[in-house]
């Protein structure tokens, strides 16, 4: 589905995805990973980042309050829900889930940023930027 969406966008994208999708090389898998991680960097950092920061600070405040009330271990999950209504408990669980998903996405974006430099050196490509999106255009001999 992604191949079709981007291939219809431009001929450069079509050539890039056609070359990578028919390959089994590890560098091509890295190129896919880096491309799709960087594709959503603005949404992750500018839209989800502030929201998940607020969720994280809220969870930290809940942790501080519950630890002041109860001296049991911090990993005792039941103390965070003791005395809460069902809606408050549901909000706490969903906030924790979204913060964990955001942290995982941020970690993957960081890994993609680190993997980007060796990938560019390996494929000897250039970076084409258009409207906030980029594509790695390989310059190697085996491109069709």
C-alpha positions in Angstrom: 0.0 0.0 0.0 2.8 2.4 0.9 4.7 1.4 -2.3 1.6 2.3 -4.4 1.0 5.6 -2.6 4.5 6.8 -3.0 5.1 5.3 -6.4 2.2 7.3 -7.8 3.6 10.5 -6.3 6.7 10.7 -8.4 8.9 8.6 -10.7 11.9 9.0 -8.4 9.9 7.4 -5.6 8.8 4.6 -7.9 12.4 3.8 -8.9 13.5 3.9 -5.3 10.8 1.6 -4.0 11.0 -0.7 -7.0 14.8 -1.1 -6.4 14.5 -1.7 -2.7 11.4 -4.0 -2.7 13.1 -6.5 -5.1 16.3 -6.6 -3.0 17.2 -8.7 0.0 20.2 -6.7 1.0 20.5 -5.5 4.6 21.3 -1.9 3.4 18.0 -1.8 1.6 16.1 -2.9 4.7 17.9 -0.1 6.6 16.9 2.4 3.8 13.3 1.4 4.2 13.5 1.7 8.0 15.2 5.2 7.9 12.8 6.5 5.2 9.7 5.6 7.1 11.0 6.7 10.5 12.0 10.1 9.1 8.7 10.4 7.2 6.8 11.1 10.4 9.3 13.1 12.3 7.3 16.3 12.3 4.1 14.6 13.6 6.1 12.8 16.3 8.1 15.8 17.6 5.7 18.7 17.0 2.3 17.1 17.5 2.8 14.1 19.8 5.8 15.3 21.7 4.1 18.1 23.7 1.0 16.1 24.3 2.9 13.1 25.6 5.1 15.4 27.7 2.0 16.6 29.5 0.8 13.0 29.9 4.2 12.0 31.3 4.3 14.9 33.7 0.7 14.0 34.8 1.8 10.3 35.4 4.8 11.6 37.3 2.6 13.7 39.5 0.3 10.7 40.2 3.4 8.7 41.1 4.6 11.4 43.5 1.2 11.6 45.2 0.8 7.9 45.5 4.3 7.3 46.8 3.8 10.0 49.5 0.6 8.3 50.7 1.9 4.7 50.6 5.4 3.6 51.5 5.3 0.3 49.6 7.5 -0.4 46.5 7.1 1.8 43.5 6.3 -1.2 41.2 3.3 -2.2 43.3 0.7 -1.3 40.6 -2.3 -1.7 42.8 -1.5 1.3 44.9 -1.8 3.6 41.9 -5.5 2.6 41.4 -6.6 2.3 45.1 -9.4 4.7 45.8 -9.8 5.8 42.1 -12.9 5.7 40.1 -13.1 3.6 37.0 -12.7 6.6 34.7 -9.6 7.8 36.5 -8.1 4.4 36.4 -8.9 4.1 32.6 -7.3 7.5 32.0 -4.2 6.5 33.9 -3.8 3.3 32.0 -4.4 5.0 28.6 -2.0 7.8 29.4 0.7 5.3 30.4 0.1 3.3 27.2 0.4 6.4 24.9 3.5 7.6 26.7 5.2 4.2 26.3 4.2 4.1 22.5 5.6 7.7 22.1 8.9 6.7 23.9 9.2 3.7 21.6 8.6 5.8 18.5 11.1 8.4 19.7 13.7 5.7 20.3 13.2 4.3 16.8 13.5 7.9 15.4 16.8 8.2 17.2 18.0 4.9 15.9 17.1 6.0 12.4 19.0 9.2 12.8 22.1 7.3 13.9 21.7 4.8 11.1 21.2 7.5 8.5 24.8 8.6 8.2 26.3 5.1 7.6 23.5 4.4 5.2 24.3 7.5 3.1 27.9 6.6 3.1 27.1 3.1 2.0 24.8 3.8 -0.9 26.6 7.0 -2.0 23.3 8.7 -2.5 22.0 12.1 -2.2 19.1 13.6 -0.2 16.2 15.0 -2.1 13.9 17.1 -0.1 10.5 18.2 -1.2 7.8 19.7 1.0 9.3 18.3 4.2 9.7 14.7 2.8 12.9 13.1 1.6 14.0 10.3 -0.5 17.3 8.6 -0.8 18.2 8.3 -4.4 20.9 5.6 -4.8 23.7 6.4 -7.2 25.1 2.9 -7.4 25.6 0.9 -10.6 22.9 -1.7 -9.9 20.0 0.7 -10.0 17.5 0.0 -12.8 
